[in-house]
Amino acid sequence: MRENSQDYRQLFLNAVPLMDVRAPVEFNKGAFPAAINRPLMNDDERRQVGTCYKHSGQQAAINLGNRLVCGDIKEQRIAQWADFAHKHPEGYLYCFRGGLRSQIVQQWLAEAGIDYPRVVGGYKAMRRYLIDSLESTVQSCPMHIVAGLTGTGKTEVIQALGNSLNLEGHAHHRGSSFGRHATAQPVQIDFENALAIEALRVREAGHGQLVLEDEGRMVGSCTVPLELYQTMQTAPLIWLEDSFDNRVGRILSDYVIDMHAEFALLHAEQPENAFNAFAEHLTGGLLRIRKRLGGERYQSLQTIMQEALEVQQATGEVHAHRAWIEGLLTHYYDPMYAYQRSGKDERVVFSGDQQAVVEFLQQQAIDNQYKA
């Protein structure tokens, strides 16, 4: 039998499959990327047992749990756990604190002839480890922040580097009014956990320097951890440059072509709904910045966007979208970024196009490793 583990670092670095036996309500509030929920008790059973524990103590709660999870229900859950164990022989199971629930699951699996290890300390200890690990990384690793006008391809730079943290990727949001995807963002704890694991892997690869995209505190509904965000506000800036036409083309690709494809995939069984959902997504993004645009400019861009959507729906042609994108860049995003940069000029240590910026940051990472 494999031993129980509290080597959280290796569990996360190796993306070891994890069977989370907490109730669904706990799992949905926060879990780990490699975890699958196979609960000992469902939400209602957990609620009843918790109430019993408060009023009558642990043994009475255990007895109630055994009455609630018995017979066919018990057999079905053991079958689910056994299936996970057979599919993931290298995995582990855990509950909230690595205590009674995970021990019961271990015992019932053992009675079914399956020895399967658990994570000592459970979810609580693993979560604490990730919080501490990210804080340690922020405190010990110098950072560079990739900034630039909308559409210059900052995310492409982040993705090209081995020592980057992809805030927008983990938040599942592009960080703007139009940045939502067809599917929902993760809950805050899932965002933080995934970010911490990526930082752990960057450090494990030998990098002592981090690169992140310039972001606000909120990336959609996800909040950048405070210490990380505060450190980003004083880190050196790398300013990414690109032509206006290239920027328009990149936004067209990201926010029109790719987003339409996302909605088409999401509504594959009802394709007639895909375009309507995509159109609502675009018009909703514009609506969210209506006050900042001003009524007249909003109406003008909204008309252009609606005409472009009609052309796209009728013919599949997306070129007409360039007009509202150009208007947004010229009258909204570029002036906003110019204002923001005016207070950051002293932090800019390098400017260049995408290739130059990637090469600069790669060399910085090499130099940092050499110094270490």
N, C-alpha and C positions, 0 to 999 in steps of 0.2 A: 504493500500500500504506500502511496506517496504521502509524505508528511504534510500536515497543515502548514500554511505559509504566512509570514508577515514581511516578506521581501517585496514591499510595495513597489519599489523602484523597478525591479525586474518584471513584475506583473504588468506595469504600464509600458515599459520600454518594448516589451515583446508582444504587446497587445494580446495577452493571454485571455482566452474566452472565460467569461465570468457569468455564473448563474446567480442572479439576484433573487433571493427568496422572500424579500420584503413584499408587503402588499402593493398593489398597483398604484395607490394614491401616493405612497412613499417614492416609488420608482419614478413616477411622472414628475415629481418635484425636483428630481436630480439623480443622475446615475453616471455611469462611465461608458465611454464609446464602445468598449468590447463586451458590455453587459447585456444580457437578455433576461427579462423578468419571467420567472417561473415560481409564483408565490406559494408559500405554505398556506396562507389564508387570504381570502379575498378581502375587500375593503370592509364589508359588513361584518364578516367574522372577526376581523382584527378589532373593529370598533367594540363589538360585544365582549371580546376577551379583555380589551383594555379597560372597559368599564368594570368588569368583574375583578380585575387585578386591583383597581383603586379601592373598591369597596370590601373585597374579601381576601385579598392576598394572592401570592404567586401560585400556590398549589390549587386553589379554587379556579384560577384562570387556566392553569394547565388542564385541569379536569374538564372545564368547559370547552377548551380547544379540542380536546380528544373527542368530545361528543359531537362538535360541529364538523370536524374533519375526520370522518370515519366511513366505513363501508365503501360504496362505489366512488364517492368523492375522494377519499384517501387513495384508492387504487388508481384513479385517473391522474392524480397529482404525482404519485410515485412513477407512473408510466411516463409522464412528461419529464421528470427529473432523470429517469433512466435513459430516455431518448437523448437528452442533452449530454449526459455522461458518455454515451456511446459515440455520439458525433464529435465530442470534444474531450478525448481522453486526457489531454494536457491541461484541462481547465480546472477551475476552483469554484466553490460556492461561497456565498456570504449572505449575512443578514445585516441588521443595523449596527450591532456592536460585536458581531461574531460570537454571540452567546446562544441562548436557548433555542431560537428558531433554526439557526443553521445546524445546531447539534441534533435537533429532532430530525431534520431532513437527512443528515448524515446517518443517523440511527436507522431510519426507515429504509434508506437506500441499502445500508449494510444488511438489513434483514431480507432484502430482495436480492442479495448476493453481489452488491456493487459497493466497493470501497471508493469513496470520493472525498478529496480533501477540501477544507474550508480555509478562508482567509481569517487569520487571527486578528481580532479588533474590528473586523467587518467594515461596512461602509464608512462609519464615523472616522475610523483610523485612516482609511485610505484618502478620504476627503481632506482630513487635516494634513496628511502628508503632502498632497498636491498644493494646498494653500501655502504651506511653509516653503515648499520647493520653488514655487513661482516667486514668492517674496525674496528668497535667497538669490534667485537668478537676477531679479530686478536690481537688487542691491549690489551685486558683484560684477555684472556685465555692462560695459559701456554700450551705448546705443547710437545708431544713426536713424534718422527719420526721413523717409522719402516723401517729399512734398511736390506740389505742382498743380497747374490748372486742371480743371475737370477734363477728362478724356485723354490725358497724356500717357496713360497706361501704367499708373503706379502699381496696380495689382500685378501686372505682368512682370514688373521688376521684382516684386516680392516673391513671386512664384519661381523666378529664375535663380534664386539664391538659396544656399543650403543653411544659412544662419538667420533666416527670417521667421517672424511670427505673423501669421496671416489672420489678422483681426476680422476682416470682412468675411473670409472663408469660414471661420468658426462661428461667426454671428449669422451666417447665411443671409447676408444683407450687404448691398454695395455702398452703404453709408450716405445715401442722398435721398431726396424726396422720391426719386424713381427707383430706389435701391432694393425694394422688396422683390422677393422671388415668388414663383407660383405656389410654393409650399411654405409652411410656417417656419419662423425662426425657432431655434432651440430655447428652452427655458434658461434662465440666468446661470444656474449651477452647472448645467451641461456645457454652456459656453465657457465658463471658467475652468471646468475640468479639462476640456479639450485643449484649451490654451495652455494650461499648465503642463499637460502631457507633451505638447509640441515643444515647449521650452525645455523640458527634461531631455527630449531626444536631440535637440540642438546642442545642449551641453554634453551629452553622451558622445556626440560625434566629434567633440574636441573644440567646438567653437566657444570663444570667450567674449564674443561681441554679437549684438543683436541688431537686426534691421526690421523696422516696422513702418507701415504706411501712416502718414499724418491723418489722424482721426480726431473727431470730437469725443467727448466722454461717452456719448450714446452712439452705438452703431445699430440703428433701428431701435429695437426694444432691449437690446443687450447693453449692459453697462461695463465699460472697461474698468478693471480693478483699479482702485484709487491710487495705490502706490505706483503702479505701472503708468497710469495716465499722468500723474504728477512728474514722473521722471521723463516722460516723453516731451513735456512742455519746455524742458531746458536742454534737451539733447541736440547735437549738431544736425542741421538740415541739409539734405541733398535735394537740389531743385531739378526736377525732371522737365525737359522742354520737348515740344513737338509742334508741328505746323497746325494751323487752324483746320485745314482740310482733313488732315489725319485724325485730329481729335473728333471732328464731326463724324467721320467714318467709323471710328472706334465706338462712339456712343450709339450710332445707328446699329452697329453689330450687336453690342451688349444689350441695349435697352429695347430694341425693336425686333431684330431677327432672332436673337437667342431667347428673348422673353416669349415671343410668339411660339417658338419651339417648345419651351417649357410648358406653356398652357396647353398646347396640342398634345403633349405627352400626358399631362395630368388628366385631360378630358378625352383620352383616346377612345373610350367606349361611347362617348357622346360628343363627337367632333363638332356638332353644330353649336355647342356651348363654348368651345375653345376660343373662338375669335371674340365673342362677346366679353368673356372674362379678361382676355388680353386687352381689349379696348378700354374696359373699365379700369384696369390696372394703370394704363397710360394716362387716361383723363383724371384719375384719382391723384396721380403724382403731381400733375399740373395744378389741380385744385388745392393741394396742400400748401402750395406756395403763392396762392392767389393774392393774399394781402401784401406780401413782399413785392410781388410783381406790380401791383396797382391794377385797378379795375380795367382800364383801357388796354393795357398791354396784355393782361390775362385774356381778355375777350379776343384780342387779335390772334394770340398764340393758340387759344382753344379752337378757334375757327380753322386755322391752318392744320392743326392736329386732326380735327374731325375730318377735314377733306382728305388728308393723307390716309387716314384709316379707311375711308370709303374707297379710295383708289386701291389700297392694299387688299381689301376684302373682295373687290370686284376682279382684280387682275393679278394679285400676288406681288405687284411691284411696290417696293418700299422706298424708292428714291425720293418721293414727295415728303417723307418724314424729315429730310435734311433741313427743310425750311424752318420748322419750329425748333429743331435742335440748334441751328445757327442763331436764331433769335434768342434762345435761352442763354447760350454761351455769351453772346455779345452784350445783352442787356441785364443779365442776372448773375451767372456764375463767374465770369471773368472780373467784373467790377468787385464782386464780393471777395474773390481770392486776392485781387490787387490790394484791397483794404487790409486783409488779414496779413499779407506778406509785409506790408509796410511796418509792422511791428516785429518782424522776425528776421529782417535782412542781416542783422549782425550774427545770426546763428547759421547762415548759409555758408557752407564750407566747400561746396562743389556744385556746379551747374552743367548740364549737358543733355544730350539726347539719350534714348533708352540704352543703346549699346555702350555709350561712354559711362553712363551711371552704373550699369551692371559691372563693367570692368573695374571701375573705381572701387565699388563696394567689395568686389571679390578680392582685389588687391589689399584693401583695408583688412579684410578677414585674414588673409595670409600673413600680413605684417603683424597682426595681433597675435596669431598663433606662434609666430617666430619669437616675438618678445616674451611670450609666456614660457 
